[in-house]
Amino acid sequence: MENFQLLLHGFTVACTLENIGAALLGSILGLIVGAMPGIGSLAGVALLLPLTYKFNPTTAIIMLGALYYSNMYGGSFSAILLNIPGDSPAIMTAMDGYPMATKKKRPGQALMTANSASCIGGTIGMVILTMMGPALADIGLKFGPSEMTALLLIAMTSISWLVGENPLKGVVITMLGILLASMGMDTLSGAPRYDFGSMYLLGGIPFTPYIIGTVGFSQVISLVMQRDSDESRKDIGKGVGKLSIRKSLLTAHDYKRLIPPAVRSGFMATFIGVLPGAGATTGAFMGYAMQKKFKSEEPLGTGAIEGIAASEAANNAAAAGAFAPLLALGIPGSGTGAVLLGGLMMWGLNPGPLLFTNEPDFTWGLIASLFISNLITLFIALMVIPFLIKILSVPVKYMIPCITCICVVGSYSSSYSMYGVLIMFLSGILGYFLQKNDYPTAPMLLSFVLAPLLESNMRKAFIISGGSLNIFFTRPITCVLMIIFIIMISVPVFKAVTKKNKAQA
């Protein structure tokens, strides 16, 4: 109850004209930055940090916090309409968002689903942050290398939920993702791996160009190869008709499908956002993977509302949860968090357990501003839906060069070199041939994201234990997670053996 009273005090701080203006500006910029592939919240916050030097600390962090949070909304725009994730957390949104917008001719409903789920997931994350912010930070602090290793093993096991009807192809594509992720300098020893004598590969494969190519540029190649693309594009425009907010509204049945996955992902991803190094991307992947275990009205990957809701609610909830360790412990959970931490120190604030006590106006004003930014961003996102959907009515002969330019600019802006553009082209060709031969790309993307985290934490755990496996079974949290992991890999084997015995009987 005391926390909610402090939150009400925070609203009195956040609702000043200056702070509301900062939240509005941050929300608008976040939507724009999120929708532009290759920029992302890290670059957006870093670029705008110098503009806040003359602001008071509360106003400055409100603007940057609103930008970071609304970036999660914006990433879904290009993911749904162009199949190019604006930021890495929107990768899973594209899996169902683009098919729903194009094949099912429901672009307005796809965007409405993403916005509604983002609002639900973000609200859940903010309420949990309000109720137990410092306690969440303490929980995150208990997750050392061994706990993170066990958690990431569970996440890697979830790849089995994404492989589709052909497990062999899923395993092959997962191994390919791990292999690509291991290229570059060893994170602990500094030894080069799979660099093939190229100085460019010493830095590994850049994440953003690789994702833009695999998901976005492969779509460009598909459009080029399909001779009837122009007609199908025109059909989409005709099917949508005159666009308006009213025609984009979801039905009661749609909300019945949307709310359960959004709530589940919201609760789960809030705790994932608290963990060091996990971030909104991991939260979105795990939210989507968890939805695979629950019943969906349509198969995920074919334009299911449940898939969009699960991933969008997860990345917004994880973004809200990431503020708990940042404020209560001074531990950033991602690159964006590190920039925000630098801003706090620049303004003369010391994040830690005493920040909530010594600077209540600042901390609770920031938390209250997240609620305000959530509503502002939702309102703006809903208002621009009719204008966004017009992208789908553009003839394919104009869409191909436009999407190609977006892919090139996004890849270059994230790496500041033509190397990123080359990686984008090569990964796009790879993604096209994989889709052409019915290889699922989701397992490859998931393993590419999680493999470096798993390797780093596993090796740190072995260094701490002197190479002993006991560290994974003597620590309480690790032991519980390892038992869950063993159960998850044992149940499918047990089911397969049981099914075989029944067939023989």
C-alpha positions, 0 to 999 in steps of 0.5 A: 500500500505504501508503494501505491501512495508513493506512486500517487506522489510520483504522478504529481511529479510526472504530471507537470506540464514540462514532464508531460511534454518530455514524455510526449516527445520521448514517445513520438521519437521512440515510435519513429526510432523503433519503426526504423530498422537498424537504429533501435533503442540503444542508438536512439537513447545514446543520440538523444542523451546530449540533448538532456544535459540542461534538463533537470534529472527527472525531466531528462530520465522521463524523456529517455525512459519514454523513448526506450519504452515506446521503441517497443511499440514502434518496432512492430510497425515495420515488422507487420507491414514490411516483414522487417523488424524495426528492433530485435524484440520485434523479430517474433512479431513479424512471424505472425504479424506479416502473414496476418497483414498480407495473406489474411488481409487484416493489417489494421487488426494486426497493428491493433493486436500489437498495440493492445498487447503492448499496452497490456504487457507494459501495464503488467510490468509497470504494476509489478515494478511498482509493487516490488521494484527493489525486491525484483532487483534482489531476485535478479542479483541472485542470478549468477552464471550458473543460474543464468546457464540453467535458465538459458538451457531451458530457453534453448530447449524451447527451440523444439517448440518452434521446429514445426513438423520436421524435427530434423530440419529444426535441429540442423537449422538450430545448429547453424544458428549456434555456429554463426553465433560462435564466429569472431573473438572468444569473449573470455580468452580473446582467441579468434574463432572461424575468422577464415583469415578475415579481419572483419569476421574477428568481430563476429556477425553483426546482429542487426544486419543479420536479422534484417537480411534473414527476415527482411531482405529475404522477403524482397527476393521472394517478391522479385521471384514471384511473378504475380506479386503485383496482383496479390499486392493490389488484392490486399489494398482492395480487401482492406477498402477505405481505411479507418480506426473503426475498421481496424478495431478488434472483435470481442472474439479477437480480444478473447484470443489476445488477452490470455497470451498477453497476460501470461507473457507479461508476467513471465517477461517482467521477471526476464527483464530483471535478469542481467543480460536477458533484455526484451529480445530474450523476453519476446523469444521466450514469450512466443515459445511459451505460447507454443505450449498453449492452444492457439486457434490458428497455428503460430506462424500463419498469422495467429493473433496469439503469436503477435500478442505473446511477443509484443506483450513480452517485449514491453513487459521486459522493458518495464522490468529492466528498470528494477535492477537499474534503479535499485542496484545500478545494474543495467540489464542491456546496452540501453540500460548502460546508457541510462545508467551513464545518464544517471551518474552524469546528473549526479544520481547514484543508483542503488538501494538508497535511491528510492529513499533519498530521491523519491521524486525522481524514482517514483516520478519516473515510474509514474511517467512510464504509465503516462507514456504507455497511454500516450504511445498507445493513443499515437500508435492507434491514430497512425494506423490508417496512414501506416496501412497505406503502405500495403497498397503501394505496387510491388514494383515500388515496394521492392526498391523502397524495402531494399533501401530500408534494409541497406540504410538499417544495416549500415546505420547499425554497423557504420560500414559496408560490412554490415550491408554485405552481411545483410545481403548474404543472410538475405540470400541464405534466408530465402533459400531456407524458406524455399526449402521449408527450413524454419528460420525461427530456431536459427534466430533464437539460437543465434541470440541465446548461444553467446549468452549461454556460452559466456555464462556456462564458461564463467560457471565452470571457472567458478567451480573449477570445472565441476558440474556440482555448481549446477546442483548445489545452488538452490535456484540452479538446482530447481531450474536444472530439474525443470530442464531435465524434465523438459528434455525427458518428457518428449523421449518418454512420450516417444518410447510409450507411443512406440511400445503401444504401437508394437503392442 
